[in-house]
Amino acid sequence: MVMNVTNLGRSGLSDWIVQRFSAIILAAYSLCILASFAMNPDMDFETWSSIFDKNAMRLFSLITLLALCAHAWIGMWTISTDYMTSLQLGKSATFFRIMFQAGCVLLIAVYLLWGIQIFWGN
Amino acid sequence: MLYLLELSLQSESGFALVQELLSNVLIKFIAWAVLAGLLYHLIAGMKHLLMDLGFGETLRGGFVGACITLALSAAAIIVAGVWIW
């Protein structure tokens, strides 16, 4: 039997639900950030850094960052397994797809670790 | 984008540098393009979730939903452009 070995939850149903919940978290965070810009038309450093200094916001940012990573991986996995197959790329499709996916994982890891440094550093 | 976020939160001078960078027309355009993609993804994603909940799951509903998504996205992207400039 062929098994899924590269998708996030090793199960389509699990990926499906993770994608939806992470989407809601990302939408909520995006709207919060948009709202904070709307409420502070003349954003200065004091206001900007005080928004991200609060512990609740730090937690929200970290949760969102984790949701973003899961969301991005499920999305890129879905795209690469849909459009980077032997149908489009021929015999070496698996090689290119795995290389592409490895690149995505590397990029997502950089975003995650760098993001944690930004939100939780200092 | 992460670099700009880091810079803006690091220090007051970093924040000023980001403001200065964002006054450059090319950077403004890049920021707008990124924001445009994000807004469209956000609105199309909301439509997707609504359809998962069973709203508009007909041929006609799908067409109307797609039209609303495109119209809302276009409006949001224009507003974002105005806000940036």
N, CA and C atoms of all chains as a GROMACS GRO file, in nm:
protein
  621
    1MET      N    1   0.084  -0.120   0.000
    1MET     CA    2   0.000   0.000   0.000
    1MET      C    3   0.088   0.125   0.000
    2VAL      N    4   0.047   0.221  -0.081
    2VAL     CA    5   0.122   0.348  -0.083
    2VAL      C    6   0.075   0.435   0.032
    3MET      N    7   0.170   0.486   0.106
    3MET     CA    8   0.135   0.571   0.220
    3MET      C    9   0.173   0.716   0.192
    4ASN      N   10   0.095   0.809   0.251
    4ASN     CA   11   0.136   0.949   0.248
    4ASN      C   12   0.250   0.967   0.346
    5VAL      N   13   0.363   1.015   0.299
    5VAL     CA   14   0.473   1.033   0.393
    5VAL      C   15   0.519   1.177   0.403
    6THR      N   16   0.467   1.266   0.315
    6THR     CA   17   0.515   1.404   0.321
    6THR      C   18   0.411   1.503   0.371
    7ASN      N   19   0.282   1.468   0.369
    7ASN     CA   20   0.185   1.568   0.415
    7ASN      C   21   0.185   1.580   0.567
    8LEU      N   22   0.134   1.693   0.616
    8LEU     CA   23   0.153   1.730   0.757
    8LEU      C   24   0.098   1.626   0.853
    9GLY      N   25  -0.030   1.587   0.836
    9GLY     CA   26  -0.093   1.500   0.933
    9GLY      C   27  -0.090   1.353   0.893
   10ARG      N   28  -0.027   1.321   0.782
   10ARG     CA   29  -0.026   1.186   0.725
   10ARG      C   30  -0.169   1.137   0.701
   11SER      N   31  -0.262   1.232   0.695
   11SER     CA   32  -0.401   1.198   0.670
   11SER      C   33  -0.468   1.318   0.608
   12GLY      N   34  -0.540   1.295   0.500
   12GLY     CA   35  -0.604   1.406   0.431
   12GLY      C   36  -0.706   1.477   0.519
   13LEU      N   37  -0.779   1.397   0.598
   13LEU     CA   38  -0.883   1.454   0.684
   13LEU      C   39  -0.821   1.543   0.791
   14SER      N   40  -0.710   1.496   0.846
   14SER     CA   41  -0.639   1.575   0.947
   14SER      C   42  -0.588   1.706   0.886
   15ASP      N   43  -0.526   1.696   0.768
   15ASP     CA   44  -0.478   1.817   0.700
   15ASP      C   45  -0.592   1.914   0.674
   16TRP      N   46  -0.704   1.858   0.633
   16TRP     CA   47  -0.822   1.940   0.599
   16TRP      C   48  -0.863   2.023   0.719
   17ILE      N   49  -0.876   1.958   0.834
   17ILE     CA   50  -0.924   2.029   0.953
   17ILE      C   51  -0.818   2.127   1.004
   18VAL      N   52  -0.690   2.088   0.999
   18VAL     CA   53  -0.584   2.179   1.044
   18VAL      C   54  -0.582   2.303   0.955
   19GLN      N   55  -0.602   2.282   0.824
   19GLN     CA   56  -0.602   2.395   0.731
   19GLN      C   57  -0.714   2.493   0.765
   20ARG      N   58  -0.832   2.441   0.802
   20ARG     CA   59  -0.945   2.530   0.835
   20ARG      C   60  -0.921   2.606   0.964
   21PHE      N   61  -0.876   2.535   1.069
   21PHE     CA   62  -0.858   2.604   1.198
   21PHE      C   63  -0.743   2.704   1.190
   22SER      N   64  -0.634   2.666   1.121
   22SER     CA   65  -0.524   2.761   1.108
   22SER      C   66  -0.569   2.882   1.027
   23ALA      N   67  -0.659   2.861   0.930
   23ALA     CA   68  -0.710   2.973   0.850
   23ALA      C   69  -0.785   3.072   0.938
   24ILE      N   70  -0.866   3.019   1.030
   24ILE     CA   71  -0.942   3.108   1.119
   24ILE      C   72  -0.848   3.189   1.208
   25ILE      N   73  -0.745   3.123   1.262
   25ILE     CA   74  -0.648   3.194   1.346
   25ILE      C   75  -0.578   3.303   1.265
   26LEU      N   76  -0.535   3.269   1.143
   26LEU     CA   77  -0.465   3.366   1.059
   26LEU      C   78  -0.555   3.485   1.023
   27ALA      N   79  -0.683   3.456   0.994
   27ALA     CA   80  -0.776   3.563   0.960
   27ALA      C   81  -0.796   3.655   1.081
   28ALA      N   82  -0.813   3.594   1.199
   28ALA     CA   83  -0.834   3.673   1.320
   28ALA      C   84  -0.714   3.763   1.347
   29TYR      N   85  -0.593   3.708   1.334
   29TYR     CA   86  -0.473   3.787   1.359
   29TYR      C   87  -0.458   3.899   1.256
   30SER      N   88  -0.482   3.867   1.129
   30SER     CA   89  -0.473   3.969   1.023
   30SER      C   90  -0.568   4.084   1.051
   31LEU      N   91  -0.693   4.050   1.092
   31LEU     CA   92  -0.791   4.155   1.117
   31LEU      C   93  -0.750   4.238   1.239
   32CYS      N   94  -0.691   4.172   1.341
   32CYS     CA   95  -0.642   4.248   1.459
   32CYS      C   96  -0.535   4.349   1.419
   33ILE      N   97  -0.439   4.304   1.337
   33ILE     CA   98  -0.332   4.393   1.295
   33ILE      C   99  -0.388   4.508   1.210
   34LEU      N  100  -0.480   4.475   1.118
   34LEU     CA  101  -0.544   4.579   1.036
   34LEU      C  102  -0.617   4.679   1.124
   35ALA      N  103  -0.687   4.626   1.228
   35ALA     CA  104  -0.763   4.713   1.318
   35ALA      C  105  -0.668   4.805   1.395
   36SER      N  106  -0.553   4.752   1.437
   36SER     CA  107  -0.460   4.836   1.514
   36SER      C  108  -0.402   4.947   1.426
   37PHE      N  109  -0.387   4.918   1.297
   37PHE     CA  110  -0.344   5.025   1.205
   37PHE      C  111  -0.456   5.128   1.187
   38ALA      N  112  -0.580   5.076   1.176
   38ALA     CA  113  -0.693   5.167   1.155
   38ALA      C  114  -0.714   5.257   1.276
   39MET      N  115  -0.689   5.204   1.397
   39MET     CA  116  -0.710   5.282   1.518
   39MET      C  117  -0.597   5.381   1.546
   40ASN      N  118  -0.480   5.355   1.485
   40ASN     CA  119  -0.365   5.445   1.505
   40ASN      C  120  -0.317   5.498   1.370
   41PRO      N  121  -0.387   5.596   1.316
   41PRO     CA  122  -0.349   5.647   1.185
   41PRO      C  123  -0.205   5.703   1.184
   42ASP      N  124  -0.165   5.762   1.298
   42ASP     CA  125  -0.028   5.813   1.306
   42ASP      C  126   0.055   5.721   1.394
   43MET      N  127   0.077   5.600   1.343
   43MET     CA  128   0.150   5.499   1.419
   43MET      C  129   0.293   5.545   1.447
   44ASP      N  130   0.331   5.543   1.577
   44ASP     CA  131   0.471   5.572   1.609
   44ASP      C  132   0.533   5.450   1.677
   45PHE      N  133   0.662   5.460   1.705
   45PHE     CA  134   0.735   5.345   1.759
   45PHE      C  135   0.677   5.300   1.894
   46GLU      N  136   0.644   5.398   1.981
   46GLU     CA  137   0.589   5.366   2.114
   46GLU      C  138   0.466   5.278   2.104
   47THR      N  139   0.369   5.323   2.023
   47THR     CA  140   0.244   5.250   2.008
   47THR      C  141   0.270   5.112   1.946
   48TRP      N  142   0.349   5.114   1.839
   48TRP     CA  143   0.379   4.991   1.764
   48TRP      C  144   0.442   4.885   1.854
   49SER      N  145   0.546   4.924   1.931
   49SER     CA  146   0.613   4.824   2.013
   49SER      C  147   0.528   4.785   2.134
   50SER      N  148   0.441   4.878   2.182
   50SER     CA  149   0.357   4.843   2.298
   50SER      C  150   0.252   4.739   2.258
   51ILE      N  151   0.211   4.740   2.130
   51ILE     CA  152   0.115   4.640   2.083
   51ILE      C  153   0.176   4.500   2.095
   52PHE      N  154   0.304   4.488   2.055
   52PHE     CA  155   0.366   4.355   2.052
   52PHE      C  156   0.433   4.317   2.184
   53ASP      N  157   0.440   4.413   2.280
   53ASP     CA  158   0.504   4.385   2.409
   53ASP      C  159   0.414   4.307   2.503
   54LYS      N  160   0.284   4.325   2.489
   54LYS     CA  161   0.191   4.259   2.583
   54LYS      C  162   0.201   4.108   2.570
   55ASN      N  163   0.191   4.041   2.686
   55ASN     CA  164   0.208   3.896   2.685
   55ASN      C  165   0.101   3.826   2.601
   56ALA      N  166  -0.024   3.876   2.612
   56ALA     CA  167  -0.134   3.816   2.536
   56ALA      C  168  -0.103   3.822   2.387
   57MET      N  169  -0.050   3.938   2.343
   57MET     CA  170  -0.018   3.956   2.202
   57MET      C  171   0.098   3.866   2.161
   58ARG      N  172   0.196   3.850   2.252
   58ARG     CA  173   0.308   3.760   2.222
   58ARG      C  174   0.258   3.618   2.198
   59LEU      N  175   0.166   3.574   2.285
   59LEU     CA  176   0.111   3.439   2.270
   59LEU      C  177   0.033   3.429   2.139
   60PHE      N  178  -0.050   3.532   2.112
   60PHE     CA  179  -0.130   3.535   1.990
   60PHE      C  180  -0.038   3.530   1.867
   61SER      N  181   0.069   3.608   1.872
   61SER     CA  182   0.164   3.610   1.760
   61SER      C  183   0.228   3.473   1.739
   62LEU      N  184   0.266   3.409   1.850
   62LEU     CA  185   0.333   3.279   1.838
   62LEU      C  186   0.237   3.173   1.786
   63ILE      N  187   0.114   3.173   1.839
   63ILE     CA  188   0.013   3.078   1.792
   63ILE      C  189  -0.012   3.099   1.642
   64THR      N  190  -0.022   3.227   1.602
   64THR     CA  191  -0.044   3.259   1.462
   64THR      C  192   0.073   3.213   1.376
   65LEU      N  193   0.193   3.231   1.428
   65LEU     CA  194   0.312   3.190   1.354
   65LEU      C  195   0.311   3.039   1.330
   66LEU      N  196   0.274   2.963   1.436
   66LEU     CA  197   0.264   2.818   1.421
   66LEU      C  198   0.154   2.780   1.322
   67ALA      N  199   0.040   2.851   1.332
   67ALA     CA  200  -0.070   2.826   1.239
   67ALA      C  201  -0.026   2.857   1.096
   68LEU      N  202   0.050   2.966   1.081
   68LEU     CA  203   0.099   3.005   0.948
   68LEU      C  204   0.187   2.896   0.888
   69CYS      N  205   0.275   2.839   0.971
   69CYS     CA  206   0.366   2.736   0.922
   69CYS      C  207   0.289   2.612   0.877
   70ALA      N  208   0.192   2.570   0.961
   70ALA     CA  209   0.111   2.453   0.925
   70ALA      C  210   0.032   2.482   0.797
   71HIS      N  211  -0.030   2.602   0.793
   71HIS     CA  212  -0.113   2.643   0.679
   71HIS      C  213  -0.030   2.646   0.551
   72ALA      N  214   0.089   2.705   0.562
   72ALA     CA  215   0.177   2.717   0.445
   72ALA      C  216   0.221   2.579   0.396
   73TRP      N  217   0.257   2.491   0.491
   73TRP     CA  218   0.303   2.359   0.449
   73TRP      C  219   0.192   2.278   0.384
   74ILE      N  220   0.072   2.278   0.444
   74ILE     CA  221  -0.040   2.204   0.385
   74ILE      C  222  -0.070   2.259   0.246
   75GLY      N  223  -0.069   2.392   0.233
   75GLY     CA  224  -0.096   2.455   0.105
   75GLY      C  225   0.007   2.419   0.000
   76MET      N  226   0.136   2.430   0.034
   76MET     CA  227   0.241   2.401  -0.063
   76MET      C  228   0.244   2.252  -0.097
   77TRP      N  229   0.217   2.169   0.004
   77TRP     CA  230   0.212   2.024  -0.021
   77TRP      C  231   0.101   1.992  -0.122
   78THR      N  232  -0.016   2.054  -0.099
   78THR     CA  233  -0.130   2.029  -0.187
   78THR      C  234  -0.099   2.073  -0.329
   79ILE      N  235  -0.040   2.193  -0.342
   79ILE     CA  236  -0.007   2.244  -0.475
   79ILE      C  237   0.097   2.156  -0.543
   80SER      N  238   0.201   2.118  -0.467
   80SER     CA  239   0.308   2.042  -0.530
   80SER      C  240   0.264   1.901  -0.568
   81THR      N  241   0.176   1.840  -0.486
   81THR     CA  242   0.131   1.706  -0.524
   81THR      C  243   0.024   1.709  -0.633
   82ASP      N  244  -0.040   1.828  -0.651
   82ASP     CA  245  -0.137   1.841  -0.760
   82ASP      C  246  -0.070   1.874  -0.893
   83TYR      N  247   0.027   1.964  -0.888
   83TYR     CA  248   0.081   2.020  -1.013
   83TYR      C  249   0.225   1.984  -1.043
   84MET      N  250   0.291   1.909  -0.956
   84MET     CA  251   0.428   1.867  -0.986
   84MET      C  252   0.433   1.715  -0.989
   85THR      N  253   0.352   1.657  -1.078
   85THR     CA  254   0.346   1.512  -1.088
   85THR      C  255   0.409   1.466  -1.219
   86SER      N  256   0.412   1.336  -1.240
   86SER     CA  257   0.471   1.282  -1.364
   86SER      C  258   0.394   1.329  -1.487
   87LEU      N  259   0.269   1.371  -1.465
   87LEU     CA  260   0.188   1.423  -1.576
   87LEU      C  261   0.250   1.550  -1.633
   88GLN      N  262   0.299   1.637  -1.543
   88GLN     CA  263   0.358   1.763  -1.590
   88GLN      C  264   0.509   1.753  -1.608
   89LEU      N  265   0.575   1.677  -1.521
   89LEU     CA  266   0.722   1.681  -1.520
   89LEU      C  267   0.789   1.553  -1.570
   90GLY      N  268   0.709   1.452  -1.602
   90GLY     CA  269   0.767   1.329  -1.655
   90GLY      C  270   0.832   1.243  -1.547
   91LYS      N  271   0.935   1.169  -1.589
   91LYS     CA  272   0.992   1.066  -1.502
   91LYS      C  273   1.058   1.120  -1.376
   92SER      N  274   1.115   1.241  -1.384
   92SER     CA  275   1.187   1.293  -1.268
   92SER      C  276   1.098   1.376  -1.176
   93ALA      N  277   0.965   1.360  -1.193
   93ALA     CA  278   0.872   1.443  -1.116
   93ALA      C  279   0.894   1.430  -0.966
   94THR      N  280   0.909   1.305  -0.920
   94THR     CA  281   0.923   1.284  -0.775
   94THR      C  282   1.045   1.357  -0.721
   95PHE      N  283   1.154   1.350  -0.795
   95PHE     CA  284   1.277   1.418  -0.752
   95PHE      C  285   1.253   1.569  -0.738
   96PHE      N  286   1.197   1.630  -0.844
   96PHE     CA  287   1.175   1.775  -0.840
   96PHE      C  288   1.076   1.814  -0.731
   97ARG      N  289   0.971   1.730  -0.718
   97ARG     CA  290   0.870   1.762  -0.617
   97ARG      C  291   0.930   1.757  -0.476
   98ILE      N  292   1.008   1.654  -0.449
   98ILE     CA  293   1.069   1.641  -0.316
   98ILE      C  294   1.166   1.756  -0.291
   99MET      N  295   1.242   1.794  -0.395
   99MET     CA  296   1.336   1.907  -0.380
   99MET      C  297   1.258   2.035  -0.350
  100PHE      N  298   1.149   2.055  -0.424
  100PHE     CA  299   1.065   2.173  -0.402
  100PHE      C  300   1.009   2.173  -0.260
  101GLN      N  301   0.960   2.056  -0.218
  101GLN     CA  302   0.903   2.046  -0.083
  101GLN      C  303   1.009   2.070   0.023
  102ALA      N  304   1.130   2.019  -0.002
  102ALA     CA  305   1.239   2.041   0.094
  102ALA      C  306   1.269   2.190   0.107
  103GLY      N  307   1.269   2.259  -0.008
  103GLY     CA  308   1.290   2.404  -0.007
  103GLY      C  309   1.183   2.474   0.074
  104CYS      N  310   1.058   2.431   0.057
  104CYS     CA  311   0.947   2.490   0.132
  104CYS      C  312   0.966   2.470   0.282
  105VAL      N  313   1.001   2.348   0.320
  105VAL     CA  314   1.020   2.317   0.462
  105VAL      C  315   1.131   2.405   0.520
  106LEU      N  316   1.239   2.419   0.444
  106LEU     CA  317   1.350   2.501   0.491
  106LEU      C  318   1.306   2.645   0.512
  107LEU      N  319   1.233   2.697   0.414
  107LEU     CA  320   1.185   2.836   0.422
  107LEU      C  321   1.090   2.853   0.541
  108ILE      N  322   0.999   2.757   0.558
  108ILE     CA  323   0.903   2.765   0.668
  108ILE      C  324   0.976   2.759   0.802
  109ALA      N  325   1.079   2.674   0.811
  109ALA     CA  326   1.157   2.664   0.935
  109ALA      C  327   1.226   2.796   0.966
  110VAL      N  328   1.281   2.861   0.861
  110VAL     CA  329   1.347   2.990   0.881
  110VAL      C  330   1.246   3.093   0.932
  111TYR      N  331   1.128   3.096   0.868
  111TYR     CA  332   1.023   3.189   0.911
  111TYR      C  333   0.986   3.166   1.056
  112LEU      N  334   0.968   3.038   1.092
  112LEU     CA  335   0.926   3.005   1.228
  112LEU      C  336   1.030   3.052   1.330
  113LEU      N  337   1.156   3.013   1.308
  113LEU     CA  338   1.259   3.043   1.407
  113LEU      C  339   1.289   3.193   1.412
  114TRP      N  340   1.294   3.256   1.296
  114TRP     CA  341   1.319   3.399   1.290
  114TRP      C  342   1.202   3.474   1.355
  115GLY      N  343   1.081   3.429   1.326
  115GLY     CA  344   0.961   3.491   1.384
  115GLY      C  345   0.963   3.484   1.536
  116ILE      N  346   1.000   3.367   1.589
  116ILE     CA  347   1.008   3.353   1.736
  116ILE      C  348   1.111   3.450   1.791
  117GLN      N  349   1.224   3.462   1.722
  117GLN     CA  350   1.327   3.557   1.766
  117GLN      C  351   1.272   3.699   1.771
  118ILE      N  352   1.193   3.736   1.669
  118ILE     CA  353   1.141   3.872   1.664
  118ILE      C  354   1.038   3.896   1.774
  119PHE      N  355   0.942   3.803   1.787
  119PHE     CA  356   0.833   3.825   1.883
  119PHE      C  357   0.877   3.804   2.027
  120TRP      N  358   0.973   3.714   2.050
  120TRP     CA  359   1.009   3.680   2.188
  120TRP      C  360   1.149   3.726   2.226
  121GLY      N  361   1.223   3.779   2.131
  121GLY     CA  362   1.356   3.830   2.163
  121GLY      C  363   1.347   3.958   2.245
  122ASN      N  364   1.453   4.006   2.297
  122ASN     CA  365   1.461   4.122   2.387
  122ASN      C  366   1.377   4.103   2.511
  123MET      N  367   0.949   4.107   0.444
  123MET     CA  368   0.845   4.153   0.536
  123MET      C  369   0.889   4.129   0.680
  124LEU      N  370   0.944   4.008   0.706
  124LEU     CA  371   0.991   3.978   0.841
  124LEU      C  372   1.104   4.071   0.881
  125TYR      N  373   1.190   4.102   0.783
  125TYR     CA  374   1.301   4.191   0.810
  125TYR      C  375   1.249   4.328   0.852
  126LEU      N  376   1.146   4.377   0.782
  126LEU     CA  377   1.087   4.507   0.816
  126LEU      C  378   1.024   4.502   0.954
  127LEU      N  379   0.957   4.390   0.986
  127LEU     CA  380   0.894   4.375   1.118
  127LEU      C  381   1.000   4.379   1.227
  128GLU      N  382   1.109   4.305   1.205
  128GLU     CA  383   1.217   4.300   1.304
  128GLU      C  384   1.276   4.440   1.325
  129LEU      N  385   1.303   4.505   1.213
  129LEU     CA  386   1.363   4.638   1.217
  129LEU      C  387   1.273   4.736   1.291
  130SER      N  388   1.142   4.727   1.264
  130SER     CA  389   1.050   4.824   1.322
  130SER      C  390   1.033   4.804   1.471
  131LEU      N  391   1.054   4.679   1.518
  131LEU     CA  392   1.034   4.652   1.661
  131LEU      C  393   1.162   4.664   1.740
  132GLN      N  394   1.276   4.665   1.669
  132GLN     CA  395   1.404   4.665   1.739
  132GLN      C  396   1.428   4.793   1.816
  133SER      N  397   1.409   4.906   1.749
  133SER     CA  398   1.442   5.033   1.814
  133SER      C  399   1.368   5.146   1.743
  134GLU      N  400   1.374   5.261   1.807
  134GLU     CA  401   1.309   5.379   1.749
  134GLU      C  402   1.372   5.414   1.614
  135SER      N  403   1.505   5.402   1.606
  135SER     CA  404   1.571   5.437   1.480
  135SER      C  405   1.538   5.334   1.372
  136GLY      N  406   1.521   5.207   1.416
  136GLY     CA  407   1.479   5.103   1.322
  136GLY      C  408   1.342   5.132   1.265
  137PHE      N  409   1.252   5.177   1.352
  137PHE     CA  410   1.116   5.214   1.310
  137PHE      C  411   1.120   5.328   1.209
  138ALA      N  412   1.205   5.426   1.238
  138ALA     CA  413   1.218   5.541   1.147
  138ALA      C  414   1.273   5.496   1.012
  139LEU      N  415   1.366   5.399   1.017
  139LEU     CA  416   1.426   5.348   0.893
  139LEU      C  417   1.320   5.278   0.807
  140VAL      N  418   1.232   5.201   0.874
  140VAL     CA  419   1.123   5.134   0.802
  140VAL      C  420   1.031   5.238   0.737
  141GLN      N  421   1.001   5.343   0.812
  141GLN     CA  422   0.916   5.449   0.757
  141GLN      C  423   0.982   5.512   0.634
  142GLU      N  424   1.114   5.528   0.646
  142GLU     CA  425   1.187   5.587   0.534
  142GLU      C  426   1.185   5.494   0.413
  143LEU      N  427   1.210   5.364   0.439
  143LEU     CA  428   1.207   5.265   0.331
  143LEU      C  429   1.070   5.265   0.263
  144LEU      N  430   0.963   5.274   0.345
  144LEU     CA  431   0.828   5.266   0.291
  144LEU      C  432   0.786   5.393   0.216
  145SER      N  433   0.871   5.496   0.221
  145SER     CA  434   0.839   5.616   0.143
  145SER      C  435   0.894   5.604   0.001
  146ASN      N  436   0.977   5.501  -0.022
  146ASN     CA  437   1.029   5.474  -0.156
  146ASN      C  438   0.919   5.413  -0.243
  147VAL      N  439   0.906   5.465  -0.364
  147VAL     CA  440   0.795   5.423  -0.451
  147VAL      C  441   0.801   5.273  -0.483
  148LEU      N  442   0.921   5.223  -0.510
  148LEU     CA  443   0.935   5.081  -0.544
  148LEU      C  444   0.894   4.992  -0.426
  149ILE      N  445   0.940   5.029  -0.306
  149ILE     CA  446   0.906   4.952  -0.184
  149ILE      C  447   0.755   4.960  -0.159
  150LYS      N  448   0.697   5.080  -0.183
  150LYS     CA  449   0.553   5.096  -0.169
  150LYS      C  450   0.480   4.999  -0.260
  151PHE      N  451   0.529   4.989  -0.382
  151PHE     CA  452   0.464   4.903  -0.481
  151PHE      C  453   0.475   4.756  -0.440
  152ILE      N  454   0.593   4.717  -0.390
  152ILE     CA  455   0.611   4.578  -0.344
  152ILE      C  456   0.517   4.550  -0.226
  153ALA      N  457   0.511   4.645  -0.131
  153ALA     CA  458   0.424   4.628  -0.014
  153ALA      C  459   0.278   4.614  -0.058
  154TRP      N  460   0.241   4.695  -0.158
  154TRP     CA  461   0.104   4.690  -0.210
  154TRP      C  462   0.075   4.554  -0.274
  155ALA      N  463   0.172   4.505  -0.352
  155ALA     CA  464   0.155   4.376  -0.419
  155ALA      C  465   0.139   4.263  -0.316
  156VAL      N  466   0.223   4.266  -0.213
  156VAL     CA  467   0.214   4.164  -0.107
  156VAL      C  468   0.079   4.172  -0.038
  157LEU      N  469   0.038   4.296  -0.005
  157LEU     CA  470  -0.089   4.319   0.063
  157LEU      C  471  -0.207   4.275  -0.025
  158ALA      N  472  -0.195   4.301  -0.155
  158ALA     CA  473  -0.301   4.264  -0.248
  158ALA      C  474  -0.322   4.112  -0.248
  159GLY      N  475  -0.210   4.037  -0.257
  159GLY     CA  476  -0.217   3.892  -0.254
  159GLY      C  477  -0.280   3.843  -0.125
  160LEU      N  478  -0.237   3.904  -0.015
  160LEU     CA  479  -0.286   3.865   0.118
  160LEU      C  480  -0.436   3.892   0.131
  161LEU      N  481  -0.480   4.008   0.086
  161LEU     CA  482  -0.623   4.045   0.098
  161LEU      C  483  -0.711   3.952   0.014
  162TYR      N  484  -0.663   3.924  -0.108
  162TYR     CA  485  -0.740   3.834  -0.195
  162TYR      C  486  -0.749   3.694  -0.134
  163HIS      N  487  -0.636   3.647  -0.079
  163HIS     CA  488  -0.631   3.516  -0.015
  163HIS      C  489  -0.726   3.513   0.106
  164LEU      N  490  -0.724   3.622   0.182
  164LEU     CA  491  -0.810   3.632   0.301
  164LEU      C  492  -0.957   3.624   0.263
  165ILE      N  493  -0.997   3.704   0.164
  165ILE     CA  494  -1.138   3.710   0.126
  165ILE      C  495  -1.182   3.581   0.057
  166ALA      N  496  -1.098   3.529  -0.033
  166ALA     CA  497  -1.131   3.403  -0.100
  166ALA      C  498  -1.137   3.289   0.002
  167GLY      N  499  -1.050   3.295   0.104
  167GLY     CA  500  -1.049   3.193   0.209
  167GLY      C  501  -1.177   3.197   0.290
  168MET      N  502  -1.225   3.320   0.319
  168MET     CA  503  -1.351   3.334   0.393
  168MET      C  504  -1.466   3.274   0.313
  169LYS      N  505  -1.467   3.299   0.181
  169LYS     CA  506  -1.569   3.242   0.094
  169LYS      C  507  -1.561   3.089   0.097
  170HIS      N  508  -1.437   3.039   0.093
  170HIS     CA  509  -1.415   2.894   0.095
  170HIS      C  510  -1.473   2.832   0.222
  171LEU      N  511  -1.447   2.899   0.337
  171LEU     CA  512  -1.498   2.848   0.465
  171LEU      C  513  -1.651   2.853   0.469
  172LEU      N  514  -1.708   2.961   0.414
  172LEU     CA  515  -1.854   2.973   0.409
  172LEU      C  516  -1.914   2.861   0.325
  173MET      N  517  -1.846   2.829   0.214
  173MET     CA  518  -1.896   2.722   0.129
  173MET      C  519  -1.881   2.587   0.198
  174ASP      N  520  -1.773   2.572   0.280
  174ASP     CA  521  -1.758   2.449   0.359
  174ASP      C  522  -1.876   2.433   0.454
  175LEU      N  523  -1.929   2.547   0.502
  175LEU     CA  524  -2.042   2.544   0.594
  175LEU      C  525  -2.174   2.522   0.520
  176GLY      N  526  -2.167   2.516   0.387
  176GLY     CA  527  -2.286   2.481   0.310
  176GLY      C  528  -2.357   2.598   0.246
  177PHE      N  529  -2.297   2.720   0.254
  177PHE     CA  530  -2.362   2.836   0.191
  177PHE      C  531  -2.326   2.844   0.043
  178GLY      N  532  -2.426   2.866  -0.038
  178GLY     CA  533  -2.403   2.891  -0.181
  178GLY      C  534  -2.346   2.773  -0.256
  179GLU      N  535  -2.381   2.652  -0.215
  179GLU     CA  536  -2.325   2.534  -0.282
  179GLU      C  537  -2.408   2.490  -0.403
  180THR      N  538  -2.445   2.588  -0.486
  180THR     CA  539  -2.515   2.556  -0.609
  180THR      C  540  -2.436   2.618  -0.723
  181LEU      N  541  -2.471   2.585  -0.846
  181LEU     CA  542  -2.400   2.642  -0.961
  181LEU      C  543  -2.414   2.794  -0.959
  182ARG      N  544  -2.536   2.840  -0.933
  182ARG     CA  545  -2.562   2.982  -0.932
  182ARG      C  546  -2.493   3.048  -0.810
  183GLY      N  547  -2.505   2.980  -0.693
  183GLY     CA  548  -2.443   3.031  -0.571
  183GLY      C  549  -2.292   3.044  -0.587
  184GLY      N  550  -2.230   2.946  -0.653
  184GLY     CA  551  -2.086   2.950  -0.674
  184GLY      C  552  -2.047   3.069  -0.761
  185PHE      N  553  -2.127   3.095  -0.862
  185PHE     CA  554  -2.099   3.208  -0.952
  185PHE      C  555  -2.112   3.340  -0.877
  186VAL      N  556  -2.225   3.355  -0.804
  186VAL     CA  557  -2.247   3.478  -0.728
  186VAL      C  558  -2.137   3.497  -0.624
  187GLY      N  559  -2.103   3.387  -0.553
  187GLY     CA  560  -1.998   3.393  -0.452
  187GLY      C  561  -1.865   3.438  -0.511
  188ALA      N  562  -1.831   3.383  -0.628
  188ALA     CA  563  -1.705   3.420  -0.693
  188ALA      C  564  -1.705   3.568  -0.731
  189CYS      N  565  -1.821   3.617  -0.780
  189CYS     CA  566  -1.833   3.758  -0.817
  189CYS      C  567  -1.815   3.847  -0.695
  190ILE      N  568  -1.883   3.810  -0.584
  190ILE     CA  569  -1.870   3.888  -0.461
  190ILE      C  570  -1.725   3.890  -0.414
  191THR      N  571  -1.660   3.771  -0.418
  191THR     CA  572  -1.521   3.761  -0.374
  191THR      C  573  -1.432   3.855  -0.455
  192LEU      N  574  -1.448   3.852  -0.588
  192LEU     CA  575  -1.364   3.936  -0.674
  192LEU      C  576  -1.392   4.084  -0.650
  193ALA      N  577  -1.521   4.120  -0.634
  193ALA     CA  578  -1.557   4.260  -0.613
  193ALA      C  579  -1.502   4.310  -0.480
  194LEU      N  580  -1.522   4.232  -0.372
  194LEU     CA  581  -1.472   4.271  -0.240
  194LEU      C  582  -1.320   4.283  -0.241
  195SER      N  583  -1.252   4.185  -0.307
  195SER     CA  584  -1.107   4.187  -0.313
  195SER      C  585  -1.058   4.310  -0.387
  196ALA      N  586  -1.120   4.340  -0.500
  196ALA     CA  587  -1.080   4.458  -0.578
  196ALA      C  588  -1.095   4.583  -0.493
  197ALA      N  589  -1.209   4.594  -0.423
  197ALA     CA  590  -1.232   4.711  -0.338
  197ALA      C  591  -1.125   4.719  -0.229
  198ALA      N  592  -1.098   4.606  -0.162
  198ALA     CA  593  -1.000   4.604  -0.053
  198ALA      C  594  -0.861   4.640  -0.103
  199ILE      N  595  -0.826   4.592  -0.224
  199ILE     CA  596  -0.693   4.619  -0.279
  199ILE      C  597  -0.680   4.768  -0.313
  200ILE      N  598  -0.788   4.827  -0.365
  200ILE     CA  599  -0.784   4.970  -0.395
  200ILE      C  600  -0.769   5.052  -0.266
  201VAL      N  601  -0.847   5.014  -0.163
  201VAL     CA  602  -0.836   5.082  -0.034
  201VAL      C  603  -0.693   5.071   0.021
  202ALA      N  604  -0.634   4.951   0.009
  202ALA     CA  605  -0.497   4.930   0.056
  202ALA      C  606  -0.400   5.020  -0.019
  203GLY      N  607  -0.422   5.034  -0.150
  203GLY     CA  608  -0.337   5.121  -0.231
  203GLY      C  609  -0.347   5.266  -0.186
  204VAL      N  610  -0.470   5.311  -0.162
  204VAL     CA  611  -0.492   5.448  -0.114
  204VAL      C  612  -0.423   5.468   0.020
  205TRP      N  613  -0.435   5.368   0.107
  205TRP     CA  614  -0.376   5.376   0.241
  205TRP      C  615  -0.223   5.385   0.232
  206ILE      N  616  -0.162   5.308   0.140
  206ILE     CA  617  -0.017   5.309   0.128
  206ILE      C  618   0.032   5.443   0.073
  207TRP      N  619  -0.043   5.500  -0.025
  207TRP     CA  620   0.000   5.627  -0.083
  207TRP      C  621  -0.064   5.750  -0.018
   0.00000   0.00000   0.00000
